[in-house]
Amino acid sequence: MSRRTLLGALPATLAAPALLAQTPPRPDDLTTHAGRLDQLRTLIITIGGQTRFANAFGGRRLDQSANIKSVSKTVLATLTGIAIDRGILEGADQRVLPVLGRAPFGDARDDLTIGDLLSMRAGLESTSGENYGAWIASRDWVDYALTRDLVSRPGGRFIYSTGSWHILGAALSQASGLSLLEMARVWLGAPMGIAFPPWVQDRQGRYLGGNEMAMTPGDLARIGELVLNEGRVGDEQVVSAEWIRTSWQPRGRSRWSGDAYGYGWFLTSFAGQQACYGRGYGGQMLVVVPALDMSISITSDPTLPARSGGYFSDLRALVDHAVADFATA
């Protein structure tokens, strides 16, 4: 497979046919567009592994570590793929409770799989949004998330919930004997030259799964390059190309954005080009556009909201602008 053949992993129904811009890149226009967004902190665009645009805004620096918020879910999905590649987990169809060493509940929870957690189809009441405070105030985040009411069957509808990702992180740690921090540093950080600082832990010492990771904007862009390069860094296969293709298959759909969702990636189109992205609170984004060999890393003020009808819509317009500008590169 070549880098661009990963496009075949994205169903054609997700986007209109690609429309290539007929004008050369206009980085000054893109800078002006980006500069109008008060929440924006950094924007990095790479094509074919080469940086084509990199700018920081509002007095920020490109080498400053940033809280990527729920883009952490995309990173955790990659760690899950590595665990499956290494035989630490059996696969996405493996049931979760035995991995955690938990007794059966005697209900649909017993059928919960790794893939259900990855695709946010656990069927459990969400711990995000208005429920987030009660969840993080609980004594045991894994137990609290697992014992929420079943509001759908596992593998059913998409329910956004960081608690599901914390369950997944706990399962990964249980199966591997490593903390999420150790996994991130050894499996991704070492081969990619990424420094992962410690982040939030629960009362049992488990690192939060699916939120609060930090890395520099350039390191975030390198995660995009990893998946565009079929999971390779140099001669090392960090995560399998098969896992990346699997992650980009639609399994649910967000009721807020309308975008499809795979394993840790939203699936959509920008400027007519099929794309996948991770998204975090405040306007953190990692976008990959396989047909253009393009990775876009965006960090924003993590303390302010970025709703689908607000700042996130502004970011979508910015990404549309960037993709259209560089489509002929």
C-alpha positions in Angstrom: 0.0 0.0 0.0 1.1 3.6 -0.7 0.3 6.4 1.8 -2.6 7.6 -0.3 -4.3 4.2 -0.7 -5.5 4.5 2.9 -8.2 6.6 1.3 -9.8 3.4 0.4 -10.5 2.9 4.1 -13.0 5.7 4.0 -16.4 4.9 2.5 -17.2 7.0 -0.5 -20.6 7.8 0.9 -19.0 10.0 3.6 -18.1 12.8 1.2 -18.7 14.3 -2.2 -16.1 13.7 -4.9 -12.9 15.5 -4.4 -12.8 19.1 -5.8 -9.3 20.3 -6.4 -8.6 24.0 -6.1 -7.4 25.8 -9.2 -5.3 28.4 -7.4 -1.9 28.0 -5.7 -1.7 27.9 -1.8 -2.5 31.3 -0.2 -0.8 31.1 3.3 -1.2 34.8 4.0 -4.9 34.5 3.5 -5.0 31.5 5.8 -3.0 33.4 8.4 -5.5 36.2 8.2 -8.4 33.8 8.5 -6.9 32.0 11.5 -5.9 35.3 13.2 -9.6 36.3 13.4 -10.3 33.3 15.7 -9.8 34.6 19.3 -9.7 31.1 20.8 -7.1 29.7 18.4 -3.6 29.1 19.7 -1.8 27.1 17.1 -2.2 25.8 13.6 0.2 23.3 11.9 -0.3 21.8 8.4 1.9 19.1 7.0 1.8 17.5 3.6 3.8 14.4 2.8 5.5 14.7 6.1 6.7 18.3 5.3 5.5 21.3 7.3 3.7 23.7 5.0 2.2 26.0 7.5 3.0 26.6 11.2 1.8 29.5 13.2 1.0 30.4 16.8 -1.5 33.0 17.9 -2.2 35.2 20.9 1.3 35.1 22.2 1.5 31.3 22.3 4.5 29.2 21.1 4.5 26.2 18.9 6.8 24.3 21.3 4.4 24.8 24.3 2.7 21.7 25.5 -1.1 21.8 25.1 -4.0 19.9 26.7 -5.5 18.1 23.7 -8.6 17.2 25.7 -10.7 14.6 24.0 -8.3 14.2 21.1 -6.8 11.9 23.7 -9.5 9.4 22.6 -7.9 9.2 19.2 -4.5 8.6 20.8 -6.0 5.9 23.1 -7.6 4.2 20.1 -4.2 4.0 18.5 -2.8 2.5 21.7 -5.6 -0.1 21.6 -4.7 -1.0 18.1 -1.1 -1.5 19.2 -2.2 -3.8 22.0 -4.2 -5.9 19.6 -1.3 -6.0 17.1 0.9 -7.3 20.0 -1.6 -9.9 21.1 -2.2 -8.2 24.5 -5.8 -8.0 23.5 -7.6 -10.5 21.4 -9.3 -8.0 19.2 -12.2 -5.5 19.1 -14.8 -8.3 19.7 -13.2 -9.3 23.0 -15.5 -8.9 26.0 -14.5 -6.2 28.5 -15.5 -7.6 31.9 -13.2 -10.6 31.8 -10.3 -8.4 30.8 -11.1 -6.2 33.9 -11.5 -9.2 36.1 -15.0 -8.2 36.9 -17.9 -10.6 37.7 -20.8 -10.7 35.2 -23.7 -8.2 35.8 -26.3 -10.6 34.5 -27.5 -8.1 31.9 -26.4 -6.6 28.6 -23.2 -5.2 30.2 -21.8 -8.8 30.0 -21.7 -8.5 26.2 -19.8 -5.2 26.2 -16.8 -5.4 23.9 -13.6 -3.4 23.3 -15.1 -2.3 20.0 -18.2 -1.0 21.7 -16.0 1.3 23.9 -13.9 2.4 21.0 -17.0 3.4 19.0 -18.8 5.0 21.9 -21.6 2.4 21.7 -21.4 1.0 25.2 -25.1 1.5 25.8 -24.4 3.1 29.2 -25.7 6.4 30.3 -23.1 9.1 29.4 -20.7 10.4 32.0 -19.9 13.5 29.9 -21.6 16.9 29.6 -23.8 17.6 32.6 -22.9 14.2 34.2 -19.1 14.8 34.1 -18.8 16.5 37.5 -20.6 13.7 39.3 -18.5 11.1 37.6 -15.1 12.6 38.5 -16.3 13.2 42.0 -17.1 9.5 42.4 -14.9 7.1 44.4 -14.1 4.8 41.5 -14.4 6.2 38.0 -14.4 2.7 36.3 -17.0 1.3 38.7 -19.2 4.5 38.3 -19.1 4.3 34.5 -19.8 0.6 34.4 -22.8 0.9 36.7 -24.6 3.7 34.9 -28.1 2.8 33.6 -28.2 0.9 30.3 -30.0 3.3 28.0 -29.2 1.3 24.8 -27.8 -2.1 24.0 -24.0 -2.4 23.7 -23.2 -2.0 20.0 -26.3 0.1 19.5 -26.5 3.9 19.2 -23.6 6.4 19.6 -23.5 7.8 23.1 -20.6 10.3 23.8 -19.1 9.4 27.1 -15.5 9.8 28.4 -16.3 7.2 31.1 -16.4 4.5 28.4 -12.9 5.5 27.4 -11.7 5.3 31.0 -13.1 1.8 31.1 -11.1 1.0 28.0 -7.9 2.5 29.4 -8.4 0.4 32.6 -8.8 -2.7 30.5 -5.7 -1.9 28.5 -3.7 -1.4 31.7 -5.1 -4.6 33.2 -4.2 -6.7 30.1 -0.7 -5.2 29.6 0.5 -4.6 33.1 1.4 -1.1 32.1 -0.2 2.3 33.0 -1.5 4.4 30.1 1.4 6.8 30.6 3.9 3.9 30.2 2.1 2.7 27.1 2.0 6.1 25.6 5.7 6.7 26.3 7.0 3.3 25.2 4.6 2.4 22.3 4.3 5.9 20.8 6.7 8.3 22.5 9.9 6.3 22.1 9.6 5.6 18.3 8.1 9.0 17.5 10.2 11.2 19.7 7.1 12.5 21.6 7.3 13.4 25.3 4.1 12.5 27.2 4.0 14.3 30.5 1.9 12.7 33.3 -1.8 13.7 33.3 -4.9 13.2 35.5 -5.2 10.0 37.5 -8.2 8.6 39.3 -8.2 7.6 43.0 -6.9 4.1 42.1 -4.0 5.6 40.2 -5.3 4.8 36.7 -4.5 7.5 34.2 -7.7 9.1 32.7 -8.6 7.4 29.5 -9.8 9.6 26.7 -9.1 13.1 28.1 -6.5 15.5 29.5 -3.4 14.2 27.6 -0.9 16.9 26.7 1.6 17.3 23.9 3.1 20.0 21.7 1.2 20.9 18.5 4.0 19.5 16.5 3.8 16.2 18.3 0.1 16.1 17.7 0.7 16.7 14.0 3.1 13.7 14.1 0.3 11.4 15.3 -1.5 12.5 12.1 1.6 11.7 10.0 1.8 8.3 11.7 -1.6 7.2 10.5 -1.0 8.7 7.0 2.2 6.7 6.8 0.3 3.5 7.4 1.4 3.3 11.0 5.1 3.4 10.3 7.9 5.6 11.6 10.9 5.1 9.5 11.4 1.3 9.3 9.4 0.6 12.4 5.7 -0.5 12.2 4.3 1.2 15.3 0.6 0.3 14.6 -0.7 -1.8 11.8 -2.2 -0.3 8.6 -5.0 -2.8 9.1 -5.9 -1.2 12.4 -6.0 2.2 10.8 -8.3 1.0 8.1 -10.5 -0.6 10.8 -10.6 2.6 12.8 -11.9 4.5 9.8 -14.9 2.4 9.2 -18.1 4.1 10.4 -20.0 2.5 13.3 -22.0 5.4 14.7 -23.0 9.0 14.1 -22.9 12.1 16.3 -26.3 13.7 16.8 -24.6 17.1 17.3 -22.2 17.3 14.3 -23.9 14.7 12.1 -20.5 13.1 11.4 -19.9 9.4 11.4 -17.7 7.8 14.0 -15.3 4.9 13.8 -12.8 3.9 16.5 -11.6 7.2 18.0 -12.1 9.1 14.7 -14.9 11.2 13.4 -15.4 10.7 9.6 -16.5 13.6 7.4 -15.3 15.8 4.4 -13.6 19.1 4.2 -13.6 21.1 1.0 -14.9 18.0 -0.8 -12.1 15.8 0.5 -12.8 12.8 2.6 -11.2 13.2 6.1 -11.0 11.9 9.6 -10.5 13.9 12.7 -10.2 13.8 16.5 -11.9 16.6 18.4 -11.5 17.9 22.0 -13.2 20.4 24.2 -12.3 24.1 23.6 -11.4 23.5 19.9 -8.5 20.9 19.9 -8.4 19.0 16.5 -6.3 16.5 14.7 -7.4 16.2 11.0 -6.0 13.8 8.4 -6.9 14.1 4.7 -5.5 10.9 3.1 -5.9 11.9 -0.5 -3.8 15.0 0.1 -1.3 13.3 2.5 -2.3 16.1 4.8 -2.3 16.4 8.6 -3.7 19.4 10.4 -3.0 20.1 14.1 -5.1 22.7 15.9 -4.9 23.7 19.5 -7.2 26.3 21.2 -8.0 27.7 24.6 -9.0 24.6 26.5 -11.1 26.5 29.1 -13.8 27.8 26.6 -16.5 25.7 24.8 -16.4 24.9 21.1 -19.9 23.9 20.2 -20.9 22.5 16.9 -22.9 25.7 16.1 -20.2 28.0 17.5 -16.4 28.0 17.6 -16.2 24.5 16.2 -18.1 25.6 13.1 -15.5 28.4 12.8 -12.8 25.7 13.0 -14.5 23.6 10.3 -14.5 26.7 8.0 -10.8 27.2 8.8 -10.0 23.5 7.9 -12.1 23.9 4.7 -10.0 26.9 3.8 -6.8 25.1 4.5 -7.7 22.0 2.5 -8.9 24.0 -0.4 -5.7 26.1 -0.4 -3.4 23.1 -0.4 -5.4 20.7 -2.5 -3.1 21.2 -5.5 0.1 20.8 -3.5 
